[in-house]
C-alpha cells in the first residue's frame, strides 16, 4: 500500500513542491509463507535458461519413466493376486507403487494413469481385509491403468467415463462394507 502526501494537502506547503512524496511499503506474506510459516524462505527466481534445462531433463526422464510405468503396471497384476491370498507384503508393495503413480504419472504426461491411481489409492486407504479377498475393485483399477498406458490415444471422454465408473464402484463397495460391518 502506498501512502502519498502531496504538497497541496500539507499545512504550510509553500516551498515543498520539490519534496518527494512520503511512501510507505507494506509487505504482504506469500501464500507459501501463510501455509508454511514465517520461517519459509522463498527460492530465488530462476534464470530462464535453467528453467529450459529443467524442462529438457524432465522430457528425457519422461521416456524412461514411461517404460518403468509399464513394468510397474505389470507388477501390479502379480501383486494383486498375492494380496488377495492374504500376503501383507504384496499389499504394501502394491499400495506403494500405486501411490508413486498417483504422484508422478501426471508430471510425465500420463494424467489419466495418475487419476486412476489416485482413485485406487483412496480405495486402498479405506479398504478392509474383506475387500482384498475378492479384489474386483482393485483389478478393475489396474486394468484401467494398463489400458491407459497401452492406448494413450484413447478418447479423453471415454477415459473420464471409465474413471467415473470406477469411482461409482468404489462408492458401492464402501456402502456394501458399511451395511455388512
N, C-alpha and C positions, 0 to 999 in steps of 0.2 A: 504494500500500500504506500503510495507516495503522498506526502502532505506538502502542499506548496503554499507559500505566502507571497503574494505579490506586493510590491511596494505600495500600491494604491490602497491596499487593505490595512496597512500598518499605520498606527498612530505616529504622527510626526515623520512622515515618509519622505520629506524633502531630502534630496541628495542620495537616495538609496536606489536609484534606477540601475546602478551597476552592481548591486549586491545580488549574488546568486540566491535563488530560492532555497529555503530550508527543506531538506529532503530527509525522509525517514524510511528506511528499508525494513520490511517485516519479512522474516524468513518463515515460509510455510513448510512444515515437515512433509517429506515424501511419503507415499503410500508404504514403501518398504520400511521407513522409519516408524510409521504408526503401527505396522504389523510386527516388526522385529525388535522394536525398542530403540532407545536413544543411543545405544552402543553401535548401531548399524553404521557402517562406513560405505558410502556409495562408491562403486567402482569408477575408475577413470573412464572417460569417453575414449572409445577405441578408434584407432586410425582406420579409415575405410579400407585400406589395403589389408589390414589384419582381418577385418570382417570378411573380406573377399576370400582370403586364405582359409578362414574357418569354414566358409560355405563349401569351398572346394574339398576340404578334408571330410566334411560331412557327406558330400556326394560320393567320395571314394569309399568311405566306410559303409555307405548305403548298399553298395553292391555286395560287399562281404556280409553285411547284416542280413540281406535277403536270403543268401544261401544258408546262413546259420538259422534263420527263422524257419525255413522249410524243414531242416533237420530237427529243430525243436518241436515243430508241429507233428512230425512223425513219432517223435519220442513221447508226445502226449498220449498217443493212441496206446502205446505199450504201458505207460504209467496208469492210465485209467483202468486197464484190465487188472493190473496188480492192486490198485487202490480198491477196486470192487471186491477183491478177495481179502480185504482187510489188512493190506500192507500199509502201515502208517508211514513208512519211509517213502514209498511211492506217492502217497497222497501229498506229503510235504514237498517233494520234488516237483510234482505236477503243479501245485499252487505256486511255487517259486518261479517256475518257467512262465506260467500264465501271468503272474504279477509283473515280471520283466517285460513281457509282450505288451501288457497294458501301458507301461510307461514309455517304451522305446519305439514301438511299431509306427506310431504316428510321426515321430521325428524323422523317420527314414521313408516316409511316403506310403505307409500301409495303414491308413487311418481306420479302415473297417476292421482289420485284424485287431487293432488296438481297442476298438469299441466292442467287438465280440469278446476279447479277453477281459475287458472291464466288466461286462455282464457276467462272465463266468467267475471272475474273482469275487464279485458281490455274492453270487450264489454260494460259492465255496466258503466264504466267510460266515455264512449263516446256516450252512447245511449241518445236518446231524448224521450219525452213522447210518441211519435208515436210508438217507438219500444216496449214499455210496453203494449200497447193496445192489440196486438196480442200475444206477449210473446213466440213465437215459438222458437226463438234462445235460450232464457233463459231456456225453458222447455227441449230442447234437451241437453243442458249442464247439467242440473240437472239429467236427465235420465242417461247420461254418468257417472256422479259421482256416482249415486246409483248403476249402473251396475258394476262399478269398485270395489265398496265395497262389493257387493253381490257375485261377481265372481272373487276373487283375482287371480285365476289361469288362467285367460284369456291370450291367446297368446299375448305377447307384440306387435307383428306386427299388430294385429287386433286393439288393444287399440291405437296404434300410428296412424293407419289409421283413426280411429274414431276422434282422436284429429285433424288430418289434415282436415277431412271433416267439423268439427266444425269451424276451422279457415277459411275455404273457405266460409262457411255460414256467418260468421261474416263479411268477406270482401264483400260478395254480399249484405248483409243488409246495410253496410256502403255506397256502391255505389248507392243503391236504395234511401237511405236517402238523399244523395247529389243531385241526379237527381230530387227528389221531392222538396227539400228545396231550 
